[in-house]
Amino acid sequence: MILSLRRCRIAVPMNKELSEDRLRAHVWQLAAEIGERNVFHPAALHAAEEYVRAVWRDQGYHVHVQECIASGVPSANLEVIRPGRGQKD
């Protein structure tokens, strides 16, 4: 499934700050462990999707999935919503 990193971000947990070490761990997992991910590397593409889904679920988010087919490969866009703290008067 496609994970569009242009649109997806590693979400900041609702009650924790995203530390430099945690950010590096996410980048390492996606770039070094999972590696290149696109329709020519569908196993890595699906591994990245599952990784991001799991991280977001663990942070308490409901992950919305928009499934599609890209170049014959089952793909998906992932989305989470982080509500604001309200409007300023």
Secondary structure, DSSP 4 states (H G I P E B T S, - for coil): ----TTT--PPPPTTS---HHHHHHHHHIIIIII---STTSHHHHHHHHHHHHHHHHHTTPPPEEEEEEETTEEEEEEE-----S----
